Amino acid sequence: MAKPDSLQGSLDLLVLKILSRRPHLHGYAIMSAIREFSGEVLRADEGSLYPALHRMEENQWIRAEWTTKETGHRARIYEVTAAGEKQLALEESRWHTVISAVNRVLRTV
């Protein structure tokens, strides 16, 4: 069974939503945003986030570029593409459908 803080099936949705509102974030900032915006309930670890970012980039939902931070360290920053905005709308619609179905079950059982 998935842990309560598991992002199973919702990581793409969360990443796309965060990047649509806050473009040009690097991976660690995305992980921090998920944790912060969820009230410290959800956590994305490097082992799941970076493969997801790579896959989303391959699907052309996001684009990435290297930048040099003020500290001199290089970081890969991400932003949502037009295809990613369409995918975000699809993912949000699916999520609301699932939430509605779960709520119906909870009310009837």
C-alpha positions, 0 to 999 in steps of 0.5 A: 500500500502507498505511504500517506505522503506518496505521490503515486499517480499525481507527480506529473500533475503537481510538477506541471501545476507548480511550474505553470505558476512558478516557471524557472524552478530547479529540481530542488525548488520543485521538491520544496514547493510540493512539500510547502504547498501541501502543508508538509504532507507530500514529499517528492524525492530525487529518485522519483522527481528527476526521472519524472522531469526527464520523462516530461521533457521527452514528452515536450511538456516542459523545457529545461535549460542550464543556468548559473546561480549567484553562487556559481553553481549550475542548475537546470531550470524548468518551465511548462510548454504549450503541450505541457499546459494542455497536459496539465488541463487533462491531468487536472480534469482526470484528478477531479474525476477521481476525487469525485468518484472517491467522494461518491464512494465515501458518501454511499458506503 
